[in-house]
């Protein structure tokens, strides 16, 4: 298959997509919501086939959890799309209006990025969320899902594509790549693809970053931490830690390491172990092993994204030690402090170098839907353009429009004319 030509076709239609008014894009979202509801039984049947094959292939439990697309997942996707539809249009917004000189006006406005390639593993609901976000933000999408979700991805894409085109979107507003060879071909399409967003394992994301000239936005790991400070409220801390670890262990925002201040460890850890029962396997340092039943932690445990019911625990002597540990071993994703001391929380949040820093709440809140973004295309741990859950704002860029009345730079260079900068409402 000639992916270079297919990507070029998507690029050509991206200019049409970028110019569509909000009414057309919102109408497309409406049509897609209706089509997903109407086609739900066929979608669930396709997903059931993928789940059976995943079990036959003995895929890891976290992957099988991510693979499931049921009534609950569909409801969440539709709810996110309805929220997106109601949101303010991210395009054509005026960010700046400045008079440079009389009759020379500069305007900065938002516009789509263009063609976004999203490569994701396991999660079919990601295909729906990404498609919806790209439509609302006026971007075209090239989608590559994992082979383990092939049946589900195909029917979801077909449903979305047909509904979108019927509602007025360009013919090449979206493209689904189904074979693995297509990934390497997509990574070579730097003339047509403006941004790659990978969602998957550390090894997978690192491979994408190392094998393409296309800018990449995403995160390679989700090594998230919860730090229980000496001034923590234990009644709050126990359920926060358990939720951060177990609410959905296959997510990138699940906690992987627990740091506990030495002054509170003897009181806190036995209560945590009792409350969690056998649901969590603990791996701790020597002090932890003396306080609760757990395996001895190895050095690599503190840099591991388990995506499983395993939690490494380390005792620290201070908040500064906790901060140093997180900045060294963490992945700059989401980290939480549990404390009633506002000054300590402020210091932690200022010095932990992560996209999300929390006080007294579960790390599982790191999510575009839970932030009110409608959905997300992924979570970025980088610092350029977008950071944290990437919603509509992370899928637009801007352009400068300059309106003149015959001005030339030579006059300003010679001093015949002068700039008179003035911001306009």
N, C-alpha and C positions, 0 to 999 in steps of 0.2 A: 504494500500500500504506500502511495506517495504522500507521506505526512507533510513534507515541505509544501506541496501544492495545497493540501487541505488547510494547513495553518495560514498560508497566504490568502486563501479565500476568507478565512475568519478575520484576518487583518483588514481585508478590503471592506468587509461588512461592519467592522468596528467603528468606522467613521459614520456610517448610517446610524448605528446604535447610539453613538454619542450625541447625535442631534435629535433623538426622539424626545418629544415632550413628556412630562410626567404622566399625563393622562394615558398615553399608550403603554408605558411601562407598568403603571398600576393596573390597567386593564389586563395585561398579560399575567400579572400575579393572581388576579381574580380567576382567570381562566385556568391557571395551573392548579389552584386550590380546588376548584370544582372537578377538574380531571383526576386529581389524586384521590379525592373522595369516591368518585364514580368507579375508579379502577382499583380500589383498595383490595378487594378479594384476590385479584390476579397478582397484585404486588406481594401480598402475604404468602400466596402459594409459591411464588418464585423464591421468596426468602426462605421458606421452609425447605426447598430443594438445596439451597446453599448451606443451610444449617445441618442438614443430613450429611452432605458431603464433607463439611468441616469436621463433624464427629467421626466419620469414617476415616478421614485423613489424620485424626488425632491432633488437630490443631490445638495450641495452648488455650486454656480456659479464658484468659483475657481477650484473645482474639475472637473466640466464639461469643463472648458477651458483647463485644463491639459490633459483631456481625448481625445481631438480632435486629430486625425491623418489624415491630408489631404495632398494634393499635395505639399503644402509648407513644411510641416514637413518631408515628404518623401524626398524632394529635399535637405533639410538641412542634413538629415541622410546620404544620398548618397554623398553629398559634403564632409561631415566629414570623411566618409570611404575612399574616394579618397585621401584626405589629409593624412590619416593614412598610406595608401599604399605607398605614396611617401616619408614618413618619414624614417629616419635612423632606422635600426633595433635596438631595445632597448636591445636585448639579446646578450650574448657572448662578450660584450664590456669589454675591459681591463681597470680597474680603477687604478690598482697599479701593479708595477713589482719591486720587491726588492730582492737583493741578501743578504741573512742573513749571509752567509759564502760561501766560494768557493764550488761550487757544490750543494748549497742549495738555491733554488730560490722560492720566494713566489709571487703568482699572484692572484689578486682579480678581479673577473669577475661578470658581471650581469647575473641573471637567473630569471625565473618566480617565483612568490610566490607559485603557485600550483593550489589550488581549491578555487575559490572566490564565495561566496554566496552573491547574491545581492537581497535584498527585497525592492520593490519599489511600490508606490501607484500611481494610476491614469495615469501616462504618458507612453504610449506604445512606444514612441520614445526612452525612456530610455533603453528598451530591445534591440533595434537595436544598440545604442551607446555602451552599455556595452558588448554585444556580439562581436562587432568589436574590441573594445579595448582589450578584453581578447584574441581574436585570434591573433592580432598583437603582443601582449606581451607574447604569449605562455602559457597562463593560461586556465584552464578549468573553466566553469561557471555553477553555479546552480542558476536559476532565479525563483523568485516568484513575480508575479505582482498582483495588486489588482483585486478583483472579478469584479469591475465595468468595467474593460477593458478586460474581459475574452476572448471575441471573437477576438478582435484585437491582443491580446498577442499570442493566439494560432496559428493564421495564420502567424503572423510574425515569431514566433519560428519555425514552420514547414518549412517555406520558407528558413530561415537561416540554419536550421539543415540539410535539404536535400542537399542544395547547398554546405555546408561545408564538409559533408562526401563525396560527389561526387568529391570534389576537393582534397581529401587526408587527411582530418582531422580524428583523431581517432573517433570511434563509440560513445564514451561517452564524447566528448569534451564539450557538453552542455546538460543541463537537465532543463526542465520546470516543476515547481510544481504548480498545479492548485487549489488544495483545501486548505482551511485555516488551517486545521489541520497539513498540511505539514510544516507550519512555525515552530510550536513547535517541530516537529520532526527534522527539519533541525538544529535548535538551539542546539540539543543534539549530533549532529554529529561532535564533536570536534576532533575525530580521523581522519576524512576524509576532513573536511573543514578547510582551513588555515586562512581565513579572511572573515568577514561578513561586507558588506557595506549596511546599511539601508538608504532608501530615502523616507521620508514621514513626518508626523506630529511630533511634539515634543513628544506627548504621545506615539506614535508608536515607535520612536527611543529609548526613555527611556525604553520601555518594552523590546526591543531587547537587550539593554545593560545590563539589570538586569537579563536576563534569559538565558544567555549562557556563557560557558567557552571560546568560540571562540573569538579571538581578534576582536574588532569592530572599524571600521573607518567611520566617518561621522560627521554629525552635527544634533543637536536636534532642533535648532531654527534658523530663519533667521531674527533677529531683527537688521536691518541695519539702519544707521544714515547718515544724511547729516548735516554738520555744516556750517552755513553761517557766516563767520568771518566779523569783522568790516571793513577789507580791501578787501571785496569781490567786484567783478564787477557784478553789479545787472543784466546787460544784459546777462551775462553768467549764473548767479545763477538761474534765473527764469526757463529757459528751462531745466537746469540740474535737478532741484528739481522735476519738472513735469515729466520728463522722468524717473527719478529714482523711482517715485511712480506709474506712470500709464502705462509705456510702456508694462508691462505684470505683473499685480498685483499678479498673483498666483505664481510667482517665489520667491525662497528663497532669491534672491539678490535685491528684491524690497525694497525701503526705507520705514520704518515704523515710524520713528521719525525724525523730523526736529528740529535742535537746531539753534537759531538765536542770534547773539550778540546784546545786548541791544542797542548799539550805532547805529546800522543800521536797527533795527526792524521797526521803524515808516516809513522808506523809502521803505524797501524791502517787507514787508508783504502785504500791500494793492496792490502792483503791482503783487505779486504772486496770490493773491485771484482773481484779475481781469483777469489775464491770464488763470487761470485754470477754471474759471467759476463755473459751478455746478458739474464738473467732480470729484472733491475731497471733501470728508467730513472732515473738520478740527476739531480737538479737542485740545484746547489750555489752557494754564494757564491764570491767571487773566489779565496779560498784553496783551496777544494775543487777548483775548476776547474784550478788549477795542480798539483794532486796526482793527480787521476784524470780520465778522460774523462767529461764530463757537460755537461748544458745549464746555462746561466746561470739561477739561480733569480730569480724576480720576487718582489716583496713579498707578493703574494697566495698564493704557493705555501706559505708558512708558516702559512696559516690555511685550507688546503684539505684536505677529506676526499676523497682520490682514489678510494678503493675500486678501485684498479687497481695495476699493477706499477710504480708511480712513488714515489720517495722523495726528499723534499727534505732537504738537508744544510746545517747551519750550524756554523761553528767558533765556540766560545765560550772565553773566557779563564778562567772559573772556574765552580764549582758554583753559586754565587749567580747568575751570569748565566744559567745553564741554568734555574734555578728561576724567575727573573723571566720568561724567555722562555715557559716552559710555562704559567705562571699568566696570562700576557697572551694568548698565541695558542691555548692548548689549550682543550679542551671539558670539562675536569674529569672525564674518563672514566677512562683508565688510562695511567699513565706509569711508566717504568722507569729506574733507574740501574744501570749496570754498573761495579762497583768492588769492590776488595778492602779498602777502607778503611771500617771499621765506623762510625767517627764521621761520615765524609762521607755515608754511606748514611743514617744516622740523621737528619742535618740535612736531607737531600733529602726523606725521607719525612715529616718533621714540617712542612716548609714548602711542599711541593707540594700545592695545593688540589684534589685529585682523589679520586674515589670509590675508585680502586685505585692504590696506589703500591707498586712492586716493586723488588726488588734481584736482579740476576743471573738473570733468567728472562724468558721471552717474554711480551709483552703479551697474547698469545692465550689465556693462562690465565684471563682475565676472562670467566667463563662460569659460570652456575648449575650445570650438570652437573659441570664440573671443580671446583667448590667443594664438591661433595657435596650440593647442594640438590635433586638429582633432576632438576630442570629450572629454567627461569626464564620469567617472563612478559615480561621485558625488563631493561634496565639503566638505573638511575636515576642521573642526575648531580646531582639536587637534594639538599637536606640535610634535608628534612622527611619524617618517617615511614619512608622506606626509601631506601637508597643502595647503589649497585653492583648486581650481579645480584640481581634480586628473585625470591626463592623463596617458600616457605610463610610465613615470618615477615613478609614484606612484604605478604601478602594477608590478614592478620588485624589487627584492632584490639582494643579492650578495652572493657569496661563495668564500672561500679562497682555492687555489690550491697550494700545496707545493711539489716541485720537488726536491728530494734528490739523493744522490749517496752513501747511506750506513750510514749516520750520525745517532748517538744515543744521547739522552739527557744526559746520564751519563757522557759522555766526557766533555760536557759544564758545568755540575754541579761540576765536579772535577777540572776544570780549564785546562784539557788537550787540549781542543779546546776552541776557543773564537769566539764570533760573530763579524762580520765585516760588519755592515749594509751599504748598498749602493743601492740607487735607480737607476734603469735601465730605459732606454728609451723604 
